Each structure stands twice: as structure tokens, then as C-alpha cells.
Amino acid sequence: MTTTRASSMVKSCAAAALYAVAAALVLFSFAMTVEADNPAAFPGRRDNDGAFGALLCVGVAALSAAVAVTSLSRRLLSKAACATIILVCVCRVVGVAGQL
């Protein structure tokens, strides 16, 4: 019985770490497009590759959230966290799509 409980704790900690990574990547995707969102604050012509980086961050965040929810499939909080991260990722993709 203790090995089952230990296994459950490891899965819970791994899922929490994956959610933390997903949330950090979503926040990082916002930071990558600051220049594109407000070009007047950054004078001069520069290549804007932030949108591609933001899409990469959002894709990895969605993937890590999906992996986390599969390891904790019975918990409502896990499903809600995954749905929230996926929703924010979709909003970011819609927001960044015009910059591609």
C-alpha cells in the first residue's frame, strides 16, 4: 500500500511541476511579443521573430498541460488547470497570428 501511495505522490508532484512549466511558458510567450505589441516604444527597424517563439512556447505549454492532466485524470482541479492553460494558449495563438 505504501508503494501505491508513493507512486501517487510522485505523479502528483510531476503533474504540479508540469503545470508550473506550462504557466511559466505562457507568461514567457507574452514577454516575447512585447516589442511587436508596442512597436512605437522600440524605434528602428528590427526583425520580429517573437511571434514564432511565442507560438513555440504556447505549443510546449499546451503539451505539458496535456501530459499533466493524463497523469491525474480523476482530479477536477487538474482538469480545470489544464483547460485554463489551453484556453490561454488558444488566446495567445489568436493574438499572435496577426504578427506572423
C-alpha positions as CSV (number, residue, x, y, z in Angstrom):
1,M,0.0,0.0,0.0
2,T,2.9,2.4,0.7
3,T,4.3,1.9,-2.8
4,T,0.9,2.9,-4.3
5,R,0.8,6.0,-2.2
6,A,4.4,6.9,-3.1
7,S,3.6,6.4,-6.8
8,S,0.6,8.6,-6.4
9,M,2.7,11.3,-4.7
10,V,5.3,11.2,-7.4
11,K,2.6,11.5,-10.1
12,S,1.1,14.5,-8.3
13,C,4.4,16.2,-7.9
14,A,5.3,15.6,-11.5
15,A,1.9,17.0,-12.7
16,A,2.4,20.1,-10.5
17,A,5.8,20.6,-12.0
18,L,4.4,20.3,-15.5
19,Y,1.7,22.8,-14.7
20,A,4.3,25.2,-13.4
21,V,6.4,24.8,-16.5
22,A,3.3,25.4,-18.7
23,A,2.3,28.5,-16.8
24,A,5.9,29.9,-17.0
25,L,6.0,29.2,-20.7
26,V,2.7,31.0,-21.3
27,L,4.0,34.0,-19.4
28,F,7.2,33.9,-21.3
29,S,5.2,33.9,-24.6
30,F,3.7,37.3,-23.5
31,A,7.2,38.6,-22.8
32,M,8.5,37.5,-26.2
33,T,6.0,39.7,-28.1
34,V,6.3,43.0,-26.1
35,E,8.1,44.7,-29.0
36,A,5.6,43.5,-31.5
37,D,2.6,44.6,-29.4
38,N,4.0,48.2,-29.0
39,P,6.4,49.0,-31.9
40,A,6.4,52.7,-31.1
41,A,8.3,52.1,-27.9
42,F,11.1,50.5,-29.9
43,P,12.2,52.8,-32.7
44,G,14.1,51.5,-35.7
45,R,13.5,48.5,-38.0
46,R,14.1,45.2,-36.3
47,D,13.4,41.6,-37.3
48,N,10.4,40.4,-35.3
49,D,10.8,36.7,-34.6
50,G,9.0,36.9,-31.3
51,A,5.7,35.6,-32.7
52,F,7.4,32.3,-33.7
53,G,9.0,31.9,-30.3
54,A,5.7,32.7,-28.6
55,L,4.0,30.0,-30.7
56,L,6.7,27.5,-29.7
57,C,6.3,28.4,-26.0
58,V,2.5,28.1,-26.3
59,G,2.7,24.7,-28.0
60,V,5.1,23.3,-25.4
61,A,2.9,24.7,-22.7
62,A,-0.2,23.0,-24.1
63,L,1.7,19.8,-24.5
64,S,3.0,19.8,-20.9
65,A,-0.5,20.6,-19.6
66,A,-2.0,17.7,-21.6
67,V,0.7,15.3,-20.2
68,A,-0.1,16.6,-16.7
69,V,-3.8,16.1,-17.0
70,T,-3.3,12.5,-18.2
71,S,-1.3,11.6,-15.1
72,L,-4.0,13.0,-12.8
73,S,-7.1,12.2,-14.9
74,R,-9.5,11.8,-12.0
75,R,-9.0,15.2,-10.3
76,L,-11.3,18.1,-11.1
77,L,-8.6,20.7,-10.2
78,S,-6.2,19.1,-12.7
79,K,-8.8,19.2,-15.5
80,A,-9.6,22.8,-14.6
81,A,-5.9,23.9,-14.7
82,C,-5.4,22.1,-18.0
83,A,-8.5,23.8,-19.5
84,T,-7.3,27.2,-18.3
85,I,-3.8,26.8,-19.7
86,I,-5.2,25.5,-23.0
87,L,-7.7,28.4,-23.2
88,V,-4.9,31.0,-22.6
89,C,-2.8,29.2,-25.2
90,V,-5.5,29.5,-27.7
91,C,-6.0,33.2,-26.9
92,R,-2.2,33.7,-27.4
93,V,-2.3,31.9,-30.8
94,V,-5.2,34.1,-31.9
95,G,-3.4,37.2,-30.7
96,V,0.0,36.3,-32.3
97,A,-1.5,35.1,-35.6
98,G,-1.7,38.6,-37.0
99,Q,2.1,39.1,-36.4
100,L,3.2,36.1,-38.5
